[in-house]
Amino acid sequence: MENIMMKHIKMIERIDRLIRMQATGTPDQLASKLGVSKPKVYRLINIMKELNAPIVYDFSIQSYVYENHVGFRFGFYEGVGMRA
């Protein structure tokens, strides 16, 4: 059984993919795609913003987008930032 933190991380990864495709849709549509409530979508977007994601809503395409090119990856990776 997945814990809450892992569920949030997976949802943030999914939102990130949708943002990159400019395919989140409106907050209501994004909530439907994720199977969560609209307030939950807003909480997840705010968590991403707290992690410095430059997210804005583009009304012309009705999708969340990144203002700047950014990368998101969560996890541990061998050899990255290691000191001898």
C-alpha positions in Angstrom: 0.0 0.0 0.0 1.4 3.4 -1.0 1.9 6.0 1.6 0.5 9.5 1.2 3.9 11.1 0.3 4.4 8.6 -2.6 0.9 9.4 -3.9 1.6 13.1 -3.8 5.0 12.6 -5.6 3.4 10.5 -8.3 0.6 13.0 -8.8 3.1 15.9 -9.0 5.0 13.9 -11.6 1.8 13.4 -13.6 0.9 17.1 -13.4 4.5 17.9 -14.5 4.0 15.7 -17.6 0.7 17.3 -18.4 2.1 20.8 -18.0 5.0 20.0 -20.4 2.4 18.8 -22.9 0.3 21.9 -22.2 -2.6 19.5 -21.6 -3.7 20.1 -18.0 -6.9 21.8 -19.1 -8.9 23.9 -16.7 -8.5 23.2 -12.9 -11.8 21.2 -13.1 -10.5 19.2 -16.1 -7.2 18.5 -14.3 -9.0 17.4 -11.2 -11.0 15.0 -13.4 -7.9 13.6 -15.1 -6.2 13.1 -11.7 -9.3 11.7 -10.0 -9.1 14.3 -7.2 -11.1 17.4 -6.1 -10.4 20.9 -7.5 -9.2 22.1 -4.0 -6.7 19.1 -4.1 -5.4 20.3 -7.5 -4.9 23.8 -6.1 -3.0 22.3 -3.1 -0.7 20.3 -5.4 0.0 23.3 -7.6 0.8 25.3 -4.6 3.2 22.6 -3.3 4.9 22.7 -6.7 5.2 26.5 -6.5 6.7 26.1 -3.0 9.3 23.9 -4.7 10.1 26.8 -7.1 8.1 25.5 -10.1 7.3 28.6 -12.2 3.7 27.6 -12.9 1.1 29.9 -14.3 -2.3 29.4 -15.9 -2.5 30.4 -19.5 -6.1 31.4 -20.3 -5.6 31.4 -24.0 -4.8 27.7 -24.1 -6.7 26.8 -20.9 -3.7 25.0 -19.4 -1.1 25.4 -16.7 2.3 26.1 -18.2 5.8 26.8 -17.0 7.0 30.4 -17.4 10.6 29.1 -17.7 12.2 25.8 -18.8 12.6 23.6 -15.7 13.2 20.0 -14.9 11.6 17.9 -12.1 12.9 14.7 -10.8 12.4 13.1 -7.4 14.6 10.3 -6.2 18.1 9.2 -5.4 20.7 8.7 -8.1 24.1 7.2 -7.9 27.1 9.4 -8.5 25.2 12.7 -8.4 26.7 15.2 -6.0 28.9 12.6 -4.3 32.2 13.6 -2.8 35.2 11.3 -2.2 
